[in-house]
Amino acid sequence: MQSENRPIIEIKNVSKFFGEKTALDHINLTVNKGEFVTILGPSGCGKTTLLRLIAGFQTASEGSLCIAGKEVTQTPPHKRPVNTVFQKYALFPHLNVFDNIAFGLKLKKMPKPEMERKVKAALKMVGMTDYEYRDVNSLSGGQQQRVAIARAIVNEPEVLLLDEPLAALDLKMRKDMQMELKEMHKSLGITFVYVTHDQEEALTLSDRIVVMSEGKIQQIGTPTDIYNEPVNSFVADFIGESNILNGTMIRDGLVNFCGHDFECVDKGFGENKPVDVVVRPEDLYIFPVSDAAQLRGVVQSCIFKGVHYEMTVLCGNYELVVQDYHCFPVGDEVGLLVKPFDIHIMKKERTENTFEATIVDETHVEFLGCRFECLPLKNCPAEGTKAQVAVGFDRVVLLDNEEDGMLTGEVKFILYKGDHYHLTVLSDWEEDVFVDTNDVWDDGDRVGISIPADAIRVIL
Ligand SMILES: Nc1ncnc2c1ncn2[C@@H]1O[C@H](COP(=O)(O)OP(=O)(O)OP(=O)(O)O)[C@@H](O)[C@H]1O
Protein backbone atom coordinates (compact mmCIF):
# COMPACT_ATOMS: atom_id res chain seq x y z
CA MET A 1 0.00 0.00 0.00
CA GLN A 2 1.23 3.46 -0.82
CA SER A 3 1.28 6.02 1.95
CA GLU A 4 -1.68 8.37 2.00
CA ASN A 5 -1.40 12.02 2.77
CA ARG A 6 -3.39 11.51 5.93
CA PRO A 7 -1.50 12.05 9.17
CA ILE A 8 -1.43 9.14 11.60
CA ILE A 9 1.15 10.51 14.04
CA GLU A 10 1.35 14.22 14.85
CA ILE A 11 4.11 15.33 17.18
CA LYS A 12 3.90 19.00 18.08
CA ASN A 13 6.64 20.89 19.86
CA VAL A 14 7.63 17.92 21.99
CA SER A 15 10.55 18.22 24.40
CA LYS A 16 11.78 15.67 26.91
CA PHE A 17 14.04 16.49 29.83
CA PHE A 18 15.82 14.02 32.11
CA GLY A 19 16.84 16.32 34.97
CA GLU A 20 19.24 18.86 33.40
CA LYS A 21 19.58 16.79 30.21
CA THR A 22 17.47 17.76 27.18
CA ALA A 23 16.94 14.50 25.29
CA LEU A 24 14.40 15.97 22.84
CA ASP A 25 14.28 19.64 21.92
CA HIS A 26 11.08 20.98 20.31
CA ILE A 27 10.35 18.09 17.98
CA ASN A 28 7.76 18.62 15.25
CA LEU A 29 7.00 15.63 13.06
CA THR A 30 4.00 14.35 11.11
CA VAL A 31 3.94 10.77 9.86
CA ASN A 32 1.36 9.85 7.22
CA LYS A 33 -0.74 6.70 7.21
CA GLY A 34 1.07 3.83 5.52
CA GLU A 35 4.46 5.57 5.49
CA PHE A 36 7.81 3.97 6.33
CA VAL A 37 9.60 6.66 8.33
CA THR A 38 13.07 6.13 9.78
CA ILE A 39 14.54 8.10 12.65
CA LEU A 40 18.27 8.18 12.03
CA GLY A 41 21.09 9.63 14.10
CA PRO A 42 24.22 8.89 16.11
CA SER A 43 24.17 7.29 19.54
CA GLY A 44 22.56 9.52 22.17
CA CYS A 45 20.75 11.84 19.70
CA GLY A 46 17.36 11.00 21.21
CA LYS A 47 15.89 8.61 18.65
CA THR A 48 14.96 5.88 21.15
CA THR A 49 13.43 8.48 23.47
CA LEU A 50 11.29 9.74 20.57
CA LEU A 51 10.14 6.20 19.73
CA ARG A 52 9.40 5.44 23.40
CA LEU A 53 7.35 8.61 23.56
CA ILE A 54 5.24 7.48 20.59
CA ALA A 55 4.90 4.03 22.21
CA GLY A 56 3.89 5.58 25.54
CA PHE A 57 6.80 4.19 27.60
CA GLN A 58 7.87 7.79 28.22
CA THR A 59 5.76 10.92 28.51
CA ALA A 60 6.67 14.26 26.99
CA SER A 61 7.85 17.06 29.30
CA GLU A 62 6.32 19.57 26.88
CA GLY A 63 4.23 19.46 23.71
CA SER A 64 1.55 17.14 22.40
CA LEU A 65 1.21 13.87 20.55
CA CYS A 66 -1.75 12.61 18.49
CA ILE A 67 -2.07 9.14 17.02
CA ALA A 68 -4.89 8.33 14.60
CA GLY A 69 -6.56 11.62 15.39
CA LYS A 70 -6.61 11.13 19.17
CA GLU A 71 -4.58 13.11 21.65
CA VAL A 72 -2.52 10.46 23.47
CA THR A 73 0.15 12.53 25.24
CA GLN A 74 -0.77 10.99 28.62
CA THR A 75 -2.28 7.70 27.37
CA PRO A 76 -0.61 4.48 28.64
CA PRO A 77 1.07 2.21 26.04
CA HIS A 78 -1.57 -0.56 25.95
CA LYS A 79 -4.28 1.96 25.07
CA ARG A 80 -2.41 3.29 22.02
CA PRO A 81 -2.91 1.75 18.55
CA VAL A 82 0.81 0.91 18.30
CA ASN A 83 3.08 -2.07 18.87
CA THR A 84 6.82 -2.10 19.35
CA VAL A 85 9.53 -4.48 18.15
CA PHE A 86 12.75 -4.12 20.14
CA GLN A 87 16.36 -4.82 19.26
CA LYS A 88 16.43 -7.76 21.70
CA TYR A 89 13.67 -10.04 20.58
CA ALA A 90 12.10 -10.19 24.08
CA LEU A 91 10.29 -13.46 23.41
CA PHE A 92 9.01 -15.63 26.27
CA PRO A 93 11.56 -18.47 26.41
CA HIS A 94 9.17 -20.96 28.01
CA LEU A 95 6.52 -20.59 25.29
CA ASN A 96 6.66 -22.01 21.77
CA VAL A 97 6.36 -19.86 18.65
CA PHE A 98 2.57 -20.14 18.45
CA ASP A 99 2.03 -19.24 22.12
CA ASN A 100 4.45 -16.33 21.90
CA ILE A 101 2.49 -14.83 19.03
CA ALA A 102 -0.92 -15.68 20.52
CA PHE A 103 -0.03 -14.19 23.91
CA GLY A 104 -1.72 -10.81 23.40
CA LEU A 105 -4.76 -12.36 21.72
CA LYS A 106 -5.23 -14.76 24.64
CA LEU A 107 -5.19 -11.79 27.02
CA LYS A 108 -7.96 -10.28 24.92
CA LYS A 109 -9.85 -13.60 25.31
CA MET A 110 -10.17 -14.03 21.56
CA PRO A 111 -12.05 -17.21 20.48
CA LYS A 112 -9.63 -20.03 19.59
CA PRO A 113 -10.46 -20.49 15.89
CA GLU A 114 -10.06 -16.77 15.20
CA MET A 115 -6.83 -16.70 17.19
CA GLU A 116 -5.40 -19.63 15.21
CA ARG A 117 -6.31 -17.97 11.95
CA LYS A 118 -4.62 -14.75 12.96
CA VAL A 119 -1.47 -16.40 14.30
CA LYS A 120 -1.12 -18.45 11.10
CA ALA A 121 -1.60 -15.35 8.96
CA ALA A 122 1.06 -13.48 10.96
CA LEU A 123 3.48 -16.42 10.65
CA LYS A 124 2.88 -16.54 6.92
CA MET A 125 3.56 -12.82 6.70
CA VAL A 126 7.01 -13.23 8.28
CA GLY A 127 7.82 -16.38 6.29
CA MET A 128 7.69 -18.81 9.24
CA THR A 129 4.64 -20.91 8.33
CA ASP A 130 5.85 -24.27 9.60
CA TYR A 131 7.41 -23.08 12.81
CA GLU A 132 4.43 -22.66 15.12
CA TYR A 133 5.26 -25.52 17.52
CA ARG A 134 9.00 -24.91 17.62
CA ASP A 135 10.72 -23.96 20.85
CA VAL A 136 11.83 -20.32 20.46
CA ASN A 137 15.27 -21.15 21.88
CA SER A 138 15.92 -23.45 18.91
CA LEU A 139 15.53 -20.58 16.42
CA SER A 140 18.29 -18.42 14.93
CA GLY A 141 18.50 -14.71 15.77
CA GLY A 142 16.81 -13.76 12.50
CA GLN A 143 14.01 -16.27 13.04
CA GLN A 144 13.45 -15.05 16.60
CA GLN A 145 13.19 -11.50 15.32
CA ARG A 146 10.61 -12.62 12.75
CA VAL A 147 8.56 -14.16 15.55
CA ALA A 148 8.85 -10.89 17.47
CA ILE A 149 7.55 -9.02 14.41
CA ALA A 150 4.72 -11.56 13.98
CA ARG A 151 3.81 -11.04 17.64
CA ALA A 152 3.60 -7.30 17.07
CA ILE A 153 1.61 -7.41 13.82
CA VAL A 154 -0.89 -10.03 15.00
CA ASN A 155 -2.54 -7.30 17.09
CA GLU A 156 -3.15 -5.35 13.87
CA PRO A 157 -1.75 -2.09 15.19
CA GLU A 158 -2.13 1.07 13.12
CA VAL A 159 1.53 1.83 13.72
CA LEU A 160 4.46 -0.54 14.13
CA LEU A 161 7.42 0.91 16.01
CA LEU A 162 10.74 -0.80 15.40
CA ASP A 163 13.73 0.03 17.60
CA GLU A 164 16.89 -1.14 15.81
CA PRO A 165 15.23 -4.53 15.22
CA LEU A 166 18.08 -5.86 13.08
CA ALA A 167 21.03 -4.56 15.09
CA ALA A 168 21.75 -7.91 16.75
CA LEU A 169 21.87 -9.84 13.46
CA ASP A 170 24.93 -10.54 11.34
CA LEU A 171 25.41 -8.56 8.13
CA LYS A 172 24.02 -11.15 5.70
CA MET A 173 20.94 -11.81 7.82
CA ARG A 174 20.43 -8.07 8.29
CA LYS A 175 20.43 -7.46 4.53
CA ASP A 176 17.94 -10.30 3.96
CA MET A 177 15.67 -9.05 6.73
CA GLN A 178 15.79 -5.49 5.39
CA MET A 179 14.29 -6.68 2.11
CA GLU A 180 11.70 -8.74 3.95
CA LEU A 181 10.73 -5.83 6.17
CA LYS A 182 10.20 -3.66 3.13
CA GLU A 183 8.01 -6.34 1.54
CA MET A 184 6.08 -6.76 4.80
CA HIS A 185 5.51 -3.04 5.01
CA LYS A 186 4.11 -3.03 1.48
CA SER A 187 1.72 -5.92 1.99
CA LEU A 188 0.59 -5.01 5.52
CA GLY A 189 -0.24 -1.38 4.81
CA ILE A 190 0.70 -0.50 8.40
CA THR A 191 2.68 2.66 9.19
CA PHE A 192 6.25 1.80 10.20
CA VAL A 193 8.39 4.06 12.39
CA TYR A 194 11.87 2.63 12.44
CA VAL A 195 14.88 3.66 14.52
CA THR A 196 18.45 3.06 13.40
CA HIS A 197 21.91 4.59 13.52
CA ASP A 198 22.79 2.84 10.23
CA GLN A 199 22.47 5.32 7.37
CA GLU A 200 22.57 2.64 4.69
CA GLU A 201 19.65 0.83 6.31
CA ALA A 202 17.72 4.11 6.48
CA LEU A 203 18.40 4.90 2.81
CA THR A 204 17.37 1.39 1.72
CA LEU A 205 14.14 1.07 3.69
CA SER A 206 12.46 4.41 4.12
CA ASP A 207 9.90 6.55 2.37
CA ARG A 208 11.19 9.43 4.50
CA ILE A 209 14.12 9.84 6.86
CA VAL A 210 14.25 12.04 9.96
CA VAL A 211 17.89 12.89 10.72
CA MET A 212 18.47 13.78 14.37
CA SER A 213 21.40 15.16 16.32
CA GLU A 214 21.50 16.22 19.95
CA GLY A 215 17.77 16.01 20.50
CA LYS A 216 16.91 18.12 17.46
CA ILE A 217 15.63 17.26 14.00
CA GLN A 218 18.23 18.32 11.45
CA GLN A 219 16.38 17.35 8.29
CA ILE A 220 13.29 15.44 7.16
CA GLY A 221 13.16 14.20 3.59
CA THR A 222 13.12 11.30 1.14
CA PRO A 223 16.33 9.24 0.94
CA THR A 224 17.32 11.01 -2.29
CA ASP A 225 16.62 14.46 -0.82
CA ILE A 226 18.72 13.72 2.21
CA TYR A 227 21.55 12.22 0.18
CA ASN A 228 21.61 14.79 -2.61
CA GLU A 229 20.56 17.93 -0.79
CA PRO A 230 21.77 17.76 2.80
CA VAL A 231 20.72 20.94 4.62
CA ASN A 232 23.87 21.25 6.70
CA SER A 233 27.31 19.78 7.14
CA PHE A 234 26.15 17.44 9.94
CA VAL A 235 23.68 15.69 7.60
CA ALA A 236 26.20 15.64 4.73
CA ASP A 237 28.81 14.06 6.98
CA PHE A 238 26.43 11.55 8.55
CA ILE A 239 24.84 10.34 5.30
CA GLY A 240 27.39 8.65 3.09
CA GLU A 241 30.92 9.81 2.41
CA SER A 242 31.44 13.43 1.58
CA ASN A 243 34.06 16.03 0.88
CA ILE A 244 32.92 18.99 2.97
CA LEU A 245 34.93 22.13 2.28
CA ASN A 246 34.92 25.79 3.10
CA GLY A 247 34.06 27.84 0.06
CA THR A 248 33.10 31.33 -1.03
CA MET A 249 30.02 31.95 -3.14
CA ILE A 250 31.30 34.55 -5.58
CA ARG A 251 27.89 35.14 -7.11
CA ASP A 252 24.91 33.05 -8.25
CA GLY A 253 26.22 30.00 -10.10
CA LEU A 254 29.91 30.52 -9.24
CA VAL A 255 31.71 29.22 -6.18
CA ASN A 256 35.35 29.15 -5.13
CA PHE A 257 36.84 26.25 -3.18
CA CYS A 258 40.23 24.51 -3.08
CA GLY A 259 41.62 27.69 -4.67
CA HIS A 260 39.62 27.35 -7.89
CA ASP A 261 36.37 28.87 -9.27
CA PHE A 262 33.69 26.33 -10.16
CA GLU A 263 30.42 26.78 -11.99
CA CYS A 264 27.51 25.47 -9.95
CA VAL A 265 23.72 25.56 -10.16
CA ASP A 266 22.96 26.99 -6.71
CA LYS A 267 21.68 30.53 -6.32
CA GLY A 268 20.58 32.92 -3.63
CA PHE A 269 23.57 32.77 -1.26
CA GLY A 270 24.63 36.38 -1.93
CA GLU A 271 27.98 37.64 -3.24
CA ASN A 272 31.36 36.78 -1.72
CA LYS A 273 29.68 34.91 1.11
CA PRO A 274 31.35 32.04 2.99
CA VAL A 275 29.55 28.73 2.39
CA ASP A 276 30.03 25.01 2.98
CA VAL A 277 30.55 22.99 -0.18
CA VAL A 278 29.73 19.28 -0.40
CA VAL A 279 31.02 17.04 -3.18
CA ARG A 280 30.36 13.29 -2.99
CA PRO A 281 33.44 11.13 -3.73
CA GLU A 282 31.64 9.40 -6.61
CA ASP A 283 30.97 12.79 -8.25
CA LEU A 284 34.65 13.66 -8.62
CA TYR A 285 36.02 12.46 -11.97
CA ILE A 286 39.65 11.35 -11.79
CA PHE A 287 41.94 10.96 -14.82
CA PRO A 288 45.63 11.24 -15.80
CA VAL A 289 46.45 14.91 -15.52
CA SER A 290 45.47 16.95 -18.60
CA ASP A 291 44.20 20.42 -19.54
CA ALA A 292 40.64 19.30 -18.76
CA ALA A 293 41.50 19.18 -15.05
CA GLN A 294 39.84 21.72 -12.76
CA LEU A 295 42.07 20.55 -9.93
CA ARG A 296 45.43 18.83 -10.08
CA GLY A 297 46.75 16.64 -7.32
CA VAL A 298 48.75 13.63 -6.25
CA VAL A 299 47.23 10.33 -5.09
CA GLN A 300 47.99 9.75 -1.40
CA SER A 301 46.19 6.44 -0.82
CA CYS A 302 44.19 3.92 -2.82
CA ILE A 303 42.02 1.21 -1.27
CA PHE A 304 39.89 -1.39 -3.08
CA LYS A 305 36.34 -1.30 -1.67
CA GLY A 306 34.83 -4.35 -3.37
CA VAL A 307 33.28 -2.60 -6.38
CA HIS A 308 35.21 0.65 -6.63
CA TYR A 309 38.51 2.12 -5.47
CA GLU A 310 38.61 4.87 -2.88
CA MET A 311 41.50 7.28 -3.23
CA THR A 312 42.63 10.37 -1.39
CA VAL A 313 44.12 13.05 -3.59
CA LEU A 314 46.12 15.99 -2.26
CA CYS A 315 45.33 19.13 -4.29
CA GLY A 316 47.49 21.91 -2.88
CA ASN A 317 46.61 21.88 0.83
CA TYR A 318 43.31 20.07 0.35
CA GLU A 319 42.79 16.36 0.69
CA LEU A 320 39.84 15.06 -1.32
CA VAL A 321 38.26 11.61 -1.28
CA VAL A 322 37.51 10.21 -4.74
CA GLN A 323 35.80 6.98 -5.79
CA ASP A 324 36.32 5.38 -9.17
CA TYR A 325 36.23 1.96 -10.84
CA HIS A 326 39.82 2.50 -11.95
CA CYS A 327 42.76 2.45 -9.62
CA PHE A 328 45.23 5.34 -9.71
CA PRO A 329 48.32 4.29 -7.77
CA VAL A 330 49.84 6.28 -4.92
CA GLY A 331 52.16 9.01 -6.23
CA ASP A 332 50.32 9.42 -9.58
CA GLU A 333 49.64 12.95 -10.69
CA VAL A 334 45.95 13.19 -11.55
CA GLY A 335 43.34 15.68 -12.71
CA LEU A 336 39.93 16.11 -11.07
CA LEU A 337 36.70 17.42 -12.52
CA VAL A 338 33.26 17.97 -11.02
CA LYS A 339 30.05 18.85 -12.85
CA PRO A 340 28.14 21.97 -11.76
CA PHE A 341 25.11 19.87 -10.80
CA ASP A 342 27.20 17.75 -8.41
CA ILE A 343 28.41 20.70 -6.34
CA HIS A 344 26.12 21.18 -3.34
CA ILE A 345 26.24 24.51 -1.56
CA MET A 346 25.07 24.96 2.02
CA LYS A 347 24.66 28.10 4.01
CA LYS A 348 27.16 28.25 6.86
CA GLU A 349 25.36 28.11 10.17
CA ARG A 350 28.01 30.40 11.63
CA THR A 351 31.36 31.88 10.64
CA GLU A 352 32.71 32.54 14.15
CA ASN A 353 31.87 31.82 17.79
CA THR A 354 29.59 34.30 19.48
CA PHE A 355 28.93 34.29 23.22
CA GLU A 356 26.79 36.36 25.58
CA ALA A 357 29.19 38.28 27.82
CA THR A 358 29.38 40.72 30.74
CA ILE A 359 31.91 43.56 30.97
CA VAL A 360 34.16 43.35 34.05
CA ASP A 361 36.57 46.25 33.47
CA GLU A 362 38.57 47.84 30.65
CA THR A 363 40.62 44.69 30.02
CA HIS A 364 38.37 41.88 31.27
CA VAL A 365 35.16 40.32 30.08
CA GLU A 366 33.21 37.37 31.41
CA PHE A 367 31.67 34.61 29.26
CA LEU A 368 31.43 30.80 29.26
CA GLY A 369 31.47 31.05 33.05
CA CYS A 370 35.03 32.48 33.12
CA ARG A 371 36.78 35.81 33.31
CA PHE A 372 38.92 36.43 30.20
CA GLU A 373 41.53 39.09 29.56
CA CYS A 374 40.81 41.16 26.43
CA LEU A 375 42.51 44.06 24.64
CA PRO A 376 41.74 47.47 26.27
CA LEU A 377 38.16 48.53 25.50
CA LYS A 378 37.62 52.02 24.12
CA ASN A 379 35.05 54.00 26.13
CA CYS A 380 34.72 51.07 28.50
CA PRO A 381 31.13 50.76 29.72
CA ALA A 382 30.25 50.21 33.40
CA GLU A 383 30.96 46.88 35.08
CA GLY A 384 28.05 44.48 34.56
CA THR A 385 27.10 45.83 31.11
CA LYS A 386 25.89 43.05 28.82
CA ALA A 387 27.75 42.58 25.54
CA GLN A 388 28.59 39.95 22.97
CA VAL A 389 31.98 38.58 22.15
CA ALA A 390 33.11 37.02 18.89
CA VAL A 391 36.01 34.58 18.65
CA GLY A 392 37.33 33.12 15.38
CA PHE A 393 37.19 29.34 15.11
CA ASP A 394 40.95 29.18 14.52
CA ARG A 395 41.73 31.35 17.57
CA VAL A 396 40.46 28.92 20.20
CA VAL A 397 43.31 26.87 21.67
CA LEU A 398 42.71 23.28 22.80
CA LEU A 399 45.05 21.69 25.33
CA ASP A 400 45.71 18.05 26.20
CA ASN A 401 45.95 18.88 29.85
CA GLU A 402 42.55 19.99 31.11
CA GLU A 403 44.10 21.97 33.98
CA ASP A 404 46.08 24.13 31.53
CA GLY A 405 42.88 25.58 30.03
CA MET A 406 40.85 28.50 31.29
CA LEU A 407 37.88 26.16 31.12
CA THR A 408 37.34 22.53 30.17
CA GLY A 409 35.15 20.64 27.76
CA GLU A 410 34.64 17.53 25.69
CA VAL A 411 35.09 17.02 21.93
CA LYS A 412 31.66 16.08 20.61
CA PHE A 413 31.73 16.25 16.84
CA ILE A 414 34.57 16.33 14.33
CA LEU A 415 34.21 17.37 10.71
CA TYR A 416 37.14 17.02 8.33
CA LYS A 417 37.15 19.93 5.89
CA GLY A 418 39.88 18.88 3.49
CA ASP A 419 42.67 20.99 5.01
CA HIS A 420 41.66 21.19 8.69
CA TYR A 421 39.27 19.78 11.28
CA HIS A 422 36.19 21.67 12.47
CA LEU A 423 35.41 20.57 16.02
CA THR A 424 32.40 21.09 18.24
CA VAL A 425 33.53 21.13 21.86
CA LEU A 426 30.87 21.11 24.58
CA SER A 427 32.25 23.28 27.36
CA ASP A 428 31.48 22.34 30.94
CA TRP A 429 29.46 25.58 30.95
CA GLU A 430 27.14 23.58 28.60
CA GLU A 431 27.76 25.89 25.66
CA ASP A 432 29.30 24.76 22.36
CA VAL A 433 32.67 26.16 21.36
CA PHE A 434 33.62 25.70 17.68
CA VAL A 435 37.27 25.20 16.85
CA ASP A 436 39.28 24.96 13.60
CA THR A 437 42.51 23.05 14.08
CA ASN A 438 45.10 20.93 12.32
CA ASP A 439 45.61 18.79 15.42
CA VAL A 440 43.97 15.39 15.52
CA TRP A 441 41.46 14.90 18.35
CA ASP A 442 39.01 12.07 19.01
CA ASP A 443 35.32 12.15 19.81
CA GLY A 444 34.95 12.21 23.59
CA ASP A 445 38.44 13.65 24.31
CA ARG A 446 38.52 15.83 27.43
CA VAL A 447 40.32 19.11 26.70
CA GLY A 448 41.40 22.39 28.26
CA ILE A 449 40.10 25.45 26.36
CA SER A 450 42.01 28.71 26.20
CA ILE A 451 41.33 31.97 24.30
CA PRO A 452 44.10 34.62 23.93
CA ALA A 453 43.22 38.25 24.72
CA ASP A 454 43.71 39.46 21.13
CA ALA A 455 41.27 36.80 19.82
CA ILE A 456 38.36 38.28 21.78
CA ARG A 457 36.32 40.87 19.90
CA VAL A 458 33.87 42.62 22.19
CA ILE A 459 30.67 43.83 20.49
CA LEU A 460 28.86 46.47 22.53
N1 LIG B 1 16.00 7.52 31.58
C1 LIG B 1 16.94 8.39 31.31
N2 LIG B 1 17.53 9.15 32.27
C2 LIG B 1 18.47 10.06 31.99
N3 LIG B 1 18.94 10.31 30.74
C3 LIG B 1 18.42 9.59 29.73
C4 LIG B 1 17.41 8.60 29.96
N4 LIG B 1 17.09 8.06 28.75
C5 LIG B 1 17.86 8.68 27.84
N5 LIG B 1 18.66 9.59 28.43
C6 LIG B 1 19.63 10.48 27.75
O1 LIG B 1 18.97 11.14 26.70
C7 LIG B 1 19.78 11.19 25.52
C8 LIG B 1 19.09 10.52 24.37
O2 LIG B 1 19.02 9.12 24.61
P1 LIG B 1 18.41 8.07 23.57
O3 LIG B 1 18.50 6.71 24.19
O4 LIG B 1 17.09 8.52 23.13
O5 LIG B 1 19.45 8.19 22.37
P2 LIG B 1 19.60 7.26 21.11
O6 LIG B 1 19.77 8.18 19.96
O7 LIG B 1 18.50 6.28 21.02
O8 LIG B 1 20.97 6.54 21.40
P3 LIG B 1 21.41 5.00 21.19
O9 LIG B 1 21.49 4.79 19.71
O10 LIG B 1 22.74 4.95 21.85
O11 LIG B 1 20.35 4.17 21.85
C9 LIG B 1 21.10 10.52 25.92
O12 LIG B 1 22.01 11.52 26.27
C10 LIG B 1 20.74 9.66 27.10
O13 LIG B 1 21.85 9.52 27.95
The ligand as an ORCA input file, in Angstrom:
! r2SCAN-3c Opt
* xyz 0 1
  N      15.997      7.516     31.583
  C      16.945      8.395     31.312
  N      17.526      9.151     32.268
  C      18.465     10.061     31.989
  N      18.942     10.310     30.739
  C      18.422      9.587     29.733
  C      17.413      8.596     29.959
  N      17.090      8.055     28.747
  C      17.862      8.676     27.842
  N      18.655      9.593     28.426
  C      19.629     10.484     27.748
  O      18.966     11.137     26.697
  C      19.781     11.191     25.520
  C      19.090     10.520     24.365
  O      19.025      9.121     24.607
  P      18.414      8.069     23.570
  O      18.501      6.713     24.194
  O      17.085      8.523     23.131
  O      19.446      8.195     22.374
  P      19.601      7.261     21.105
  O      19.768      8.177     19.962
  O      18.501      6.277     21.024
  O      20.971      6.537     21.402
  P      21.411      4.996     21.187
  O      21.487      4.786     19.711
  O      22.739      4.946     21.849
  O      20.346      4.168     21.849
  C      21.096     10.517     25.916
  O      22.015     11.517     26.274
  C      20.745      9.661     27.099
  O      21.846      9.522     27.948
*
